Amino acid sequence: MLTVLSAFLLVASGTAGDQKLESSTELVKKIQNSQTFFEQFDVAQKLVRLRDTIILKQLEPYLGDMDRHVRGNAAFVFASLGDDRGFDAICSILQDRSSPRPEGQGMPGGQLVG
């Protein structure tokens, strides 16, 4: 009985590892196919919860994306997983005053109304 239980736990733990990898792979695909930055951020939060640093290689190109929201979402994942490139990208976004801002993304150096 103990041997059967041990074998079951071994198989279950191996399967859980495979599911984690599949889940992170699926989430990376979702982040790549997201149409809006807030959908992408929801997926980014799920990626962070998995704590799977293997996906950073696949997300690396997004750190240089023209859209600052895409860069910010990628930076969030990197920084949350302890990779300094995420913090560096966030600092760069905060200092960027010249990148084009599509309508609805605010104006660089804009004033707060209130």
MARFI-558717 format. One record per atom (N, C-alpha, C, O): chain; atom name; z negated, x negated, y. Coordinates in pm, whole numbers. Example, Ala and Ser with C-alpha at 12.3 -4.5 7.8 and 13.67 -1.06 7.14 Angstrom:
// residues 2
ch->A, at->N, up->-780, east->-1319, north->-569
ch->A, at->CA, up->-780, east->-1230, north->-450
ch->A, at->C, up->-780, east->-1320, north->-330
ch->A, at->O, up->-846, east->-1424, north->-332
ch->A, at->N, up->-708, east->-1285, north->-225
ch->A, at->CA, up->-714, east->-1367, north->-106
ch->A, at->C, up->-787, east->-1290, north->3
ch->A, at->O, up->-804, east->-1341, north->114
This chain:
// residues 114
ch->A, at->N, up->0, east->-82, north->-118
ch->A, at->CA, up->0, east->0, north->0
ch->A, at->C, up->0, east->-87, north->126
ch->A, at->O, up->74, east->-60, north->220
ch->A, at->N, up->-81, east->-190, north->127
ch->A, at->CA, up->-90, east->-281, north->242
ch->A, at->C, up->43, east->-353, north->262
ch->A, at->O, up->86, east->-373, north->375
ch->A, at->N, up->108, east->-392, north->153
ch->A, at->CA, up->237, east->-460, north->161
ch->A, at->C, up->342, east->-367, north->221
ch->A, at->O, up->422, east->-411, north->305
ch->A, at->N, up->345, east->-243, north->182
ch->A, at->CA, up->441, east->-146, north->234
ch->A, at->C, up->417, east->-124, north->383
ch->A, at->O, up->512, east->-120, north->462
ch->A, at->N, up->290, east->-109, north->421
ch->A, at->CA, up->256, east->-90, north->561
ch->A, at->C, up->296, east->-211, north->644
ch->A, at->O, up->350, east->-196, north->753
ch->A, at->N, up->271, east->-332, north->594
ch->A, at->CA, up->310, east->-454, north->664
ch->A, at->C, up->461, east->-462, north->681
ch->A, at->O, up->511, east->-498, north->788
ch->A, at->N, up->534, east->-428, north->574
ch->A, at->CA, up->681, east->-429, north->582
ch->A, at->C, up->731, east->-328, north->684
ch->A, at->O, up->824, east->-356, north->759
ch->A, at->N, up->670, east->-211, north->687
ch->A, at->CA, up->708, east->-108, north->783
ch->A, at->C, up->686, east->-156, north->926
ch->A, at->O, up->772, east->-139, north->1012
ch->A, at->N, up->570, east->-216, north->952
ch->A, at->CA, up->539, east->-266, north->1086
ch->A, at->C, up->636, east->-377, north->1127
ch->A, at->O, up->676, east->-384, north->1244
ch->A, at->N, up->673, east->-463, north->1034
ch->A, at->CA, up->767, east->-571, north->1062
ch->A, at->C, up->904, east->-514, north->1099
ch->A, at->O, up->965, east->-559, north->1196
ch->A, at->N, up->950, east->-418, north->1024
ch->A, at->CA, up->1080, east->-355, north->1053
ch->A, at->C, up->1073, east->-280, north->1186
ch->A, at->O, up->1166, east->-288, north->1266
ch->A, at->N, up->964, east->-208, north->1210
ch->A, at->CA, up->950, east->-131, north->1334
ch->A, at->C, up->947, east->-223, north->1455
ch->A, at->O, up->1006, east->-191, north->1558
ch->A, at->N, up->880, east->-336, north->1445
ch->A, at->CA, up->875, east->-428, north->1559
ch->A, at->C, up->1011, east->-491, north->1584
ch->A, at->O, up->1047, east->-514, north->1699
ch->A, at->N, up->1085, east->-519, north->1480
ch->A, at->CA, up->1221, east->-572, north->1496
ch->A, at->C, up->1312, east->-469, north->1560
ch->A, at->O, up->1395, east->-503, north->1645
ch->A, at->N, up->1298, east->-345, north->1520
ch->A, at->CA, up->1379, east->-238, north->1577
ch->A, at->C, up->1344, east->-217, north->1723
ch->A, at->O, up->1434, east->-195, north->1805
ch->A, at->N, up->1218, east->-224, north->1758
ch->A, at->CA, up->1177, east->-207, north->1897
ch->A, at->C, up->1238, east->-316, north->1984
ch->A, at->O, up->1280, east->-288, north->2096
ch->A, at->N, up->1244, east->-438, north->1934
ch->A, at->CA, up->1306, east->-547, north->2008
ch->A, at->C, up->1453, east->-521, north->2030
ch->A, at->O, up->1505, east->-545, north->2139
ch->A, at->N, up->1523, east->-471, north->1928
ch->A, at->CA, up->1664, east->-438, north->1941
ch->A, at->C, up->1683, east->-326, north->2042
ch->A, at->O, up->1777, east->-330, north->2122
ch->A, at->N, up->1595, east->-226, north->2040
ch->A, at->CA, up->1606, east->-115, north->2135
ch->A, at->C, up->1584, east->-165, north->2277
ch->A, at->O, up->1649, east->-116, north->2370
ch->A, at->N, up->1495, east->-260, north->2295
ch->A, at->CA, up->1470, east->-314, north->2428
ch->A, at->C, up->1597, east->-381, north->2480
ch->A, at->O, up->1636, east->-359, north->2594
ch->A, at->N, up->1661, east->-461, north->2397
ch->A, at->CA, up->1783, east->-529, north->2436
ch->A, at->C, up->1893, east->-428, north->2463
ch->A, at->O, up->1965, east->-441, north->2562
ch->A, at->N, up->1907, east->-329, north->2378
ch->A, at->CA, up->2006, east->-224, north->2400
ch->A, at->C, up->1976, east->-149, north->2528
ch->A, at->O, up->2067, east->-118, north->2605
ch->A, at->N, up->1852, east->-120, north->2551
ch->A, at->CA, up->1814, east->-46, north->2671
ch->A, at->C, up->1847, east->-126, north->2797
ch->A, at->O, up->1900, east->-71, north->2893
ch->A, at->N, up->1816, east->-255, north->2797
ch->A, at->CA, up->1845, east->-335, north->2915
ch->A, at->C, up->1995, east->-350, north->2934
ch->A, at->O, up->2042, east->-351, north->3048
ch->A, at->N, up->2069, east->-362, north->2826
ch->A, at->CA, up->2215, east->-370, north->2836
ch->A, at->C, up->2272, east->-241, north->2894
ch->A, at->O, up->2359, east->-244, north->2980
ch->A, at->N, up->2222, east->-128, north->2846
ch->A, at->CA, up->2267, east->1, north->2898
ch->A, at->C, up->2231, east->17, north->3045
ch->A, at->O, up->2310, east->70, north->3124
ch->A, at->N, up->2112, east->-28, north->3082
ch->A, at->CA, up->2070, east->-16, north->3220
ch->A, at->C, up->2154, east->-104, north->3313
ch->A, at->O, up->2186, east->-64, north->3425
ch->A, at->N, up->2190, east->-222, north->3266
ch->A, at->CA, up->2278, east->-308, north->3346
ch->A, at->C, up->2412, east->-239, north->3367
ch->A, at->O, up->2468, east->-243, north->3477
ch->A, at->N, up->2465, east->-175, north->3263
ch->A, at->CA, up->2591, east->-100, north->3277
ch->A, at->C, up->2574, east->13, north->3379
ch->A, at->O, up->2664, east->37, north->3460
ch->A, at->N, up->2460, east->81, north->3374
ch->A, at->CA, up->2436, east->190, north->3469
ch->A, at->C, up->2428, east->139, north->3612
ch->A, at->O, up->2480, east->201, north->3704
ch->A, at->N, up->2363, east->25, north->3630
ch->A, at->CA, up->2351, east->-30, north->3766
ch->A, at->C, up->2488, east->-72, north->3817
ch->A, at->O, up->2517, east->-60, north->3936
ch->A, at->N, up->2573, east->-122, north->3728
ch->A, at->CA, up->2708, east->-163, north->3767
ch->A, at->C, up->2795, east->-43, north->3802
ch->A, at->O, up->2886, east->-55, north->3884
ch->A, at->N, up->2769, east->70, north->3740
ch->A, at->CA, up->2852, east->190, north->3761
ch->A, at->C, up->2793, east->289, north->3860
ch->A, at->O, up->2853, east->393, north->3886
ch->A, at->N, up->2676, east->258, north->3916
ch->A, at->CA, up->2612, east->351, north->4009
ch->A, at->C, up->2696, east->364, north->4135
ch->A, at->O, up->2750, east->267, north->4187
ch->A, at->N, up->2705, east->486, north->4183
ch->A, at->CA, up->2786, east->515, north->4302
ch->A, at->C, up->2704, east->508, north->4431
ch->A, at->O, up->2761, east->489, north->4539
ch->A, at->N, up->2574, east->522, north->4422
ch->A, at->CA, up->2490, east->519, north->4541
ch->A, at->C, up->2377, east->418, north->4523
ch->A, at->O, up->2334, east->389, north->4411
ch->A, at->N, up->2331, east->367, north->4635
ch->A, at->CA, up->2226, east->265, north->4629
ch->A, at->C, up->2096, east->322, north->4574
ch->A, at->O, up->2021, east->249, north->4510
ch->A, at->N, up->2067, east->450, north->4598
ch->A, at->CA, up->1940, east->506, north->4549
ch->A, at->C, up->1945, east->529, north->4398
ch->A, at->O, up->1842, east->518, north->4332
ch->A, at->N, up->2062, east->562, north->4342
ch->A, at->CA, up->2075, east->569, north->4196
ch->A, at->C, up->2056, east->429, north->4137
ch->A, at->O, up->1988, east->411, north->4036
ch->A, at->N, up->2116, east->332, north->4204
ch->A, at->CA, up->2105, east->194, north->4159
ch->A, at->C, up->1960, east->147, north->4163
ch->A, at->O, up->1915, east->75, north->4074
ch->A, at->N, up->1886, east->187, north->4266
ch->A, at->CA, up->1746, east->147, north->4276
ch->A, at->C, up->1662, east->209, north->4165
ch->A, at->O, up->1572, east->145, north->4112
ch->A, at->N, up->1691, east->334, north->4130
ch->A, at->CA, up->1620, east->397, north->4018
ch->A, at->C, up->1640, east->317, north->3889
ch->A, at->O, up->1546, east->296, north->3813
ch->A, at->N, up->1763, east->274, north->3866
ch->A, at->CA, up->1793, east->193, north->3747
ch->A, at->C, up->1725, east->57, north->3759
ch->A, at->O, up->1673, east->5, north->3660
ch->A, at->N, up->1725, east->0, north->3879
ch->A, at->CA, up->1660, east->-130, north->3901
ch->A, at->C, up->1512, east->-123, north->3865
ch->A, at->O, up->1458, east->-216, north->3804
ch->A, at->N, up->1446, east->-13, north->3902
ch->A, at->CA, up->1304, east->2, north->3868
ch->A, at->C, up->1284, east->7, north->3717
ch->A, at->O, up->1187, east->-48, north->3666
ch->A, at->N, up->1374, east->73, north->3646
ch->A, at->CA, up->1365, east->78, north->3500
ch->A, at->C, up->1385, east->-60, north->3440
ch->A, at->O, up->1317, east->-96, north->3344
ch->A, at->N, up->1478, east->-137, north->3495
ch->A, at->CA, up->1501, east->-274, north->3446
ch->A, at->C, up->1376, east->-359, north->3463
ch->A, at->O, up->1339, east->-435, north->3374
ch->A, at->N, up->1311, east->-345, north->3577
ch->A, at->CA, up->1189, east->-422, north->3604
ch->A, at->C, up->1081, east->-387, north->3502
ch->A, at->O, up->1010, east->-476, north->3454
ch->A, at->N, up->1068, east->-259, north->3469
ch->A, at->CA, up->965, east->-217, north->3372
ch->A, at->C, up->988, east->-279, north->3235
ch->A, at->O, up->892, east->-299, north->3159
ch->A, at->N, up->1113, east->-310, north->3201
ch->A, at->CA, up->1141, east->-371, north->3071
ch->A, at->C, up->1098, east->-517, north->3065
ch->A, at->O, up->1078, east->-573, north->2957
ch->A, at->N, up->1086, east->-580, north->3183
ch->A, at->CA, up->1045, east->-722, north->3192
ch->A, at->C, up->1140, east->-813, north->3114
ch->A, at->O, up->1096, east->-914, north->3058
ch->A, at->N, up->1267, east->-780, north->3110
ch->A, at->CA, up->1369, east->-854, north->3035
ch->A, at->C, up->1447, east->-945, north->3129
ch->A, at->O, up->1541, east->-900, north->3195
ch->A, at->N, up->1408, east->-1073, north->3137
ch->A, at->CA, up->1472, east->-1166, north->3231
ch->A, at->C, up->1613, east->-1208, north->3187
ch->A, at->O, up->1685, east->-1270, north->3265
ch->A, at->N, up->1651, east->-1175, north->3068
ch->A, at->CA, up->1786, east->-1209, north->3020
ch->A, at->C, up->1893, east->-1141, north->3107
ch->A, at->O, up->2002, east->-1195, north->3124
ch->A, at->N, up->1863, east->-1025, north->3161
ch->A, at->CA, up->1961, east->-949, north->3238
ch->A, at->C, up->1991, east->-1011, north->3374
ch->A, at->O, up->2089, east->-974, north->3437
ch->A, at->N, up->1909, east->-1105, north->3420
ch->A, at->CA, up->1930, east->-1165, north->3551
ch->A, at->C, up->2066, east->-1233, north->3563
ch->A, at->O, up->2129, east->-1229, north->3668
ch->A, at->N, up->2110, east->-1295, north->3456
ch->A, at->CA, up->2241, east->-1361, north->3457
ch->A, at->C, up->2352, east->-1261, north->3489
ch->A, at->O, up->2445, east->-1292, north->3564
ch->A, at->N, up->2341, east->-1140, north->3433
ch->A, at->CA, up->2442, east->-1037, north->3456
ch->A, at->C, up->2433, east->-979, north->3597
ch->A, at->O, up->2533, east->-934, north->3652
ch->A, at->N, up->2315, east->-980, north->3655
ch->A, at->CA, up->2295, east->-924, north->3788
ch->A, at->C, up->2316, east->-1026, north->3900
ch->A, at->O, up->2323, east->-990, north->4018
ch->A, at->N, up->2327, east->-1152, north->3863
ch->A, at->CA, up->2338, east->-1260, north->3962
ch->A, at->C, up->2449, east->-1238, north->4065
ch->A, at->O, up->2426, east->-1264, north->4183
ch->A, at->N, up->2569, east->-1193, north->4027
ch->A, at->CA, up->2674, east->-1172, north->4127
ch->A, at->C, up->2637, east->-1071, north->4237
ch->A, at->O, up->2690, east->-1078, north->4348
ch->A, at->N, up->2548, east->-979, north->4207
ch->A, at->CA, up->2508, east->-878, north->4304
ch->A, at->C, up->2424, east->-935, north->4417
ch->A, at->O, up->2412, east->-873, north->4523
ch->A, at->N, up->2366, east->-1053, north->4397
ch->A, at->CA, up->2289, east->-1117, north->4504
ch->A, at->C, up->2379, east->-1158, north->4621
ch->A, at->O, up->2330, east->-1180, north->4732
ch->A, at->N, up->2509, east->-1168, north->4597
ch->A, at->CA, up->2603, east->-1205, north->4702
ch->A, at->C, up->2696, east->-1092, north->4742
ch->A, at->O, up->2797, east->-1116, north->4810
ch->A, at->N, up->2665, east->-970, north->4702
ch->A, at->CA, up->2753, east->-856, north->4732
ch->A, at->C, up->2759, east->-831, north->4883
ch->A, at->O, up->2663, east->-857, north->4955
ch->A, at->N, up->2874, east->-781, north->4929
ch->A, at->CA, up->2892, east->-751, north->5071
ch->A, at->C, up->2799, east->-640, north->5119
ch->A, at->O, up->2757, east->-641, north->5235
ch->A, at->N, up->2766, east->-545, north->5032
ch->A, at->CA, up->2679, east->-433, north->5068
ch->A, at->C, up->2534, east->-478, north->5059
ch->A, at->O, up->2487, east->-520, north->4952
ch->A, at->N, up->2465, east->-470, north->5169
ch->A, at->CA, up->2325, east->-519, north->5170
ch->A, at->C, up->2234, east->-436, north->5081
ch->A, at->O, up->2133, east->-487, north->5033
ch->A, at->N, up->2268, east->-309, north->5058
ch->A, at->CA, up->2187, east->-228, north->4967
ch->A, at->C, up->2201, east->-276, north->4823
ch->A, at->O, up->2103, east->-281, north->4749
ch->A, at->N, up->2321, east->-312, north->4784
ch->A, at->CA, up->2343, east->-368, north->4650
ch->A, at->C, up->2268, east->-500, north->4637
ch->A, at->O, up->2200, east->-524, north->4537
ch->A, at->N, up->2281, east->-585, north->4739
ch->A, at->CA, up->2207, east->-712, north->4738
ch->A, at->C, up->2057, east->-688, north->4729
ch->A, at->O, up->1985, east->-756, north->4655
ch->A, at->N, up->2009, east->-588, north->4805
ch->A, at->CA, up->1866, east->-558, north->4805
ch->A, at->C, up->1816, east->-508, north->4670
ch->A, at->O, up->1706, east->-544, north->4627
ch->A, at->N, up->1895, east->-425, north->4605
ch->A, at->CA, up->1855, east->-375, north->4473
ch->A, at->C, up->1850, east->-488, north->4371
ch->A, at->O, up->1758, east->-496, north->4290
ch->A, at->N, up->1950, east->-575, north->4376
ch->A, at->CA, up->1950, east->-690, north->4285
ch->A, at->C, up->1831, east->-781, north->4317
ch->A, at->O, up->1762, east->-829, north->4227
ch->A, at->N, up->1808, east->-804, north->4446
ch->A, at->CA, up->1697, east->-890, north->4488
ch->A, at->C, up->1564, east->-832, north->4441
ch->A, at->O, up->1474, east->-907, north->4401
ch->A, at->N, up->1550, east->-700, north->4447
ch->A, at->CA, up->1428, east->-634, north->4399
ch->A, at->C, up->1402, east->-669, north->4252
ch->A, at->O, up->1289, east->-701, north->4215
ch->A, at->N, up->1506, east->-662, north->4169
ch->A, at->CA, up->1491, east->-693, north->4027
ch->A, at->C, up->1451, east->-838, north->4009
ch->A, at->O, up->1357, east->-869, north->3937
ch->A, at->N, up->1523, east->-929, north->4076
ch->A, at->CA, up->1493, east->-1072, north->4063
ch->A, at->C, up->1351, east->-1103, north->4107
ch->A, at->O, up->1276, east->-1168, north->4035
ch->A, at->N, up->1313, east->-1056, north->4226
ch->A, at->CA, up->1180, east->-1085, north->4278
ch->A, at->C, up->1071, east->-1024, north->4190
ch->A, at->O, up->968, east->-1086, north->4166
ch->A, at->N, up->1095, east->-903, north->4142
ch->A, at->CA, up->995, east->-836, north->4057
ch->A, at->C, up->975, east->-908, north->3925
ch->A, at->O, up->868, east->-902, north->3865
ch->A, at->N, up->1080, east->-977, north->3879
ch->A, at->CA, up->1070, east->-1052, north->3753
ch->A, at->C, up->1032, east->-1198, north->3776
ch->A, at->O, up->1039, east->-1280, north->3685
ch->A, at->N, up->990, east->-1230, north->3899
ch->A, at->CA, up->938, east->-1363, north->3929
ch->A, at->C, up->1042, east->-1469, north->3959
ch->A, at->O, up->1012, east->-1588, north->3958
ch->A, at->N, up->1165, east->-1427, north->3986
ch->A, at->CA, up->1272, east->-1523, north->4017
ch->A, at->C, up->1282, east->-1535, north->4169
ch->A, at->O, up->1306, east->-1436, north->4238
ch->A, at->N, up->1265, east->-1657, north->4221
ch->A, at->CA, up->1264, east->-1681, north->4365
ch->A, at->C, up->1394, east->-1642, north->4435
ch->A, at->O, up->1394, east->-1618, north->4556
ch->A, at->N, up->1503, east->-1635, north->4363
ch->A, at->CA, up->1629, east->-1596, north->4425
ch->A, at->C, up->1621, east->-1455, north->4483
ch->A, at->O, up->1690, east->-1424, north->4580
ch->A, at->N, up->1538, east->-1371, north->4425
ch->A, at->CA, up->1520, east->-1236, north->4478
ch->A, at->C, up->1454, east->-1237, north->4615
ch->A, at->O, up->1499, east->-1170, north->4707
ch->A, at->N, up->1347, east->-1314, north->4628
ch->A, at->CA, up->1279, east->-1325, north->4756
ch->A, at->C, up->1371, east->-1388, north->4861
ch->A, at->O, up->1374, east->-1344, north->4975
ch->A, at->N, up->1445, east->-1490, north->4821
ch->A, at->CA, up->1539, east->-1556, north->4913
ch->A, at->C, up->1645, east->-1457, north->4961
ch->A, at->O, up->1680, east->-1456, north->5079
ch->A, at->N, up->1696, east->-1374, north->4871
ch->A, at->CA, up->1798, east->-1274, north->4909
ch->A, at->C, up->1739, east->-1171, north->5004
ch->A, at->O, up->1806, east->-1129, north->5098
ch->A, at->N, up->1616, east->-1129, north->4981
ch->A, at->CA, up->1551, east->-1032, north->5070
ch->A, at->C, up->1533, east->-1092, north->5209
ch->A, at->O, up->1558, east->-1025, north->5309
ch->A, at->N, up->1489, east->-1218, north->5216
ch->A, at->CA, up->1475, east->-1285, north->5346
ch->A, at->C, up->1609, east->-1293, north->5417
ch->A, at->O, up->1617, east->-1271, north->5538
ch->A, at->N, up->1712, east->-1324, north->5344
ch->A, at->CA, up->1847, east->-1333, north->5400
ch->A, at->C, up->1893, east->-1198, north->5456
ch->A, at->O, up->1951, east->-1192, north->5564
ch->A, at->N, up->1867, east->-1092, north->5384
ch->A, at->CA, up->1903, east->-957, north->5429
ch->A, at->C, up->1830, east->-924, north->5560
ch->A, at->O, up->1889, east->-869, north->5653
ch->A, at->N, up->1702, east->-959, north->5567
ch->A, at->CA, up->1624, east->-928, north->5686
ch->A, at->C, up->1670, east->-1006, north->5808
ch->A, at->O, up->1655, east->-959, north->5921
ch->A, at->N, up->1726, east->-1123, north->5788
ch->A, at->CA, up->1773, east->-1207, north->5899
ch->A, at->C, up->1919, east->-1181, north->5935
ch->A, at->O, up->1966, east->-1227, north->6038
ch->A, at->N, up->1990, east->-1107, north->5852
ch->A, at->CA, up->2133, east->-1083, north->5871
ch->A, at->C, up->2156, east->-981, north->5983
ch->A, at->O, up->2114, east->-866, north->5972
ch->A, at->N, up->2220, east->-1024, north->6087
ch->A, at->CA, up->2251, east->-936, north->6199
ch->A, at->C, up->2402, east->-919, north->6217
ch->A, at->O, up->2445, east->-846, north->6307
ch->A, at->N, up->2483, east->-984, north->6133
ch->A, at->CA, up->2627, east->-984, north->6157
ch->A, at->C, up->2710, east->-916, north->6047
ch->A, at->O, up->2828, east->-889, north->6069
ch->A, at->N, up->2652, east->-889, north->5932
ch->A, at->CA, up->2730, east->-826, north->5825
ch->A, at->C, up->2771, east->-686, north->5866
ch->A, at->O, up->2697, east->-616, north->5936
ch->A, at->N, up->2890, east->-644, north->5821
ch->A, at->CA, up->2932, east->-507, north->5853
ch->A, at->C, up->2838, east->-405, north->5791
ch->A, at->O, up->2788, east->-423, north->5680
ch->A, at->N, up->2814, east->-299, north->5864
ch->A, at->CA, up->2727, east->-192, north->5817
ch->A, at->C, up->2809, east->-63, north->5813
ch->A, at->O, up->2841, east->-7, north->5918
ch->A, at->N, up->2843, east->-18, north->5693
ch->A, at->CA, up->2914, east->110, north->5684
ch->A, at->C, up->2830, east->221, north->5749
ch->A, at->O, up->2708, east->210, north->5758
ch->A, at->N, up->2896, east->326, north->5794
ch->A, at->CA, up->2825, east->436, north->5857
ch->A, at->C, up->2714, east->486, north->5767
ch->A, at->O, up->2732, east->502, north->5646
ch->A, at->N, up->2600, east->509, north->5826
ch->A, at->CA, up->2485, east->557, north->5750
ch->A, at->C, up->2391, east->445, north->5705
ch->A, at->O, up->2285, east->472, north->5649
ch->A, at->N, up->2429, east->320, north->5731
ch->A, at->CA, up->2343, east->209, north->5691
ch->A, at->C, up->2267, east->151, north->5810
ch->A, at->O, up->2204, east->46, north->5796
ch->A, at->N, up->2271, east->214, north->5923
ch->A, at->CA, up->2197, east->167, north->6038
ch->A, at->C, up->2273, east->63, north->6116
ch->A, at->O, up->2378, east->14, north->6075
ch->A, at->N, up->2216, east->30, north->6229
ch->A, at->CA, up->2279, east->-69, north->6317
ch->A, at->C, up->2190, east->-191, north->6323
ch->A, at->O, up->2068, east->-178, north->6334
ch->A, at->N, up->2249, east->-310, north->6316
ch->A, at->CA, up->2167, east->-430, north->6327
ch->A, at->C, up->2099, east->-436, north->6463
ch->A, at->O, up->2164, east->-417, north->6566
ch->A, at->N, up->1973, east->-463, north->6464
ch->A, at->CA, up->1899, east->-474, north->6590
ch->A, at->C, up->1876, east->-342, north->6659
ch->A, at->O, up->1840, east->-338, north->6776
ch->A, at->N, up->1896, east->-232, north->6587
ch->A, at->CA, up->1879, east->-98, north->6645
ch->A, at->C, up->1735, east->-74, north->6684
ch->A, at->O, up->1644, east->-137, north->6631
ch->A, at->N, up->1716, east->18, north->6776
ch->A, at->CA, up->1582, east->52, north->6823
ch->A, at->C, up->1526, east->169, north->6745
ch->A, at->O, up->1599, east->262, north->6708
ch->A, at->N, up->1399, east->166, north->6719
ch->A, at->CA, up->1331, east->279, north->6656
ch->A, at->C, up->1307, east->386, north->6761
ch->A, at->O, up->1267, east->356, north->6874
ch->A, at->N, up->1331, east->508, north->6724
ch->A, at->CA, up->1306, east->620, north->6815
ch->A, at->C, up->1176, east->683, north->6773
ch->A, at->O, up->1156, east->711, north->6655
ch->A, at->N, up->1089, east->707, north->6866
ch->A, at->CA, up->967, east->771, north->6822
ch->A, at->C, up->868, east->784, north->6923
ch->A, at->O, up->760, east->837, north->6897
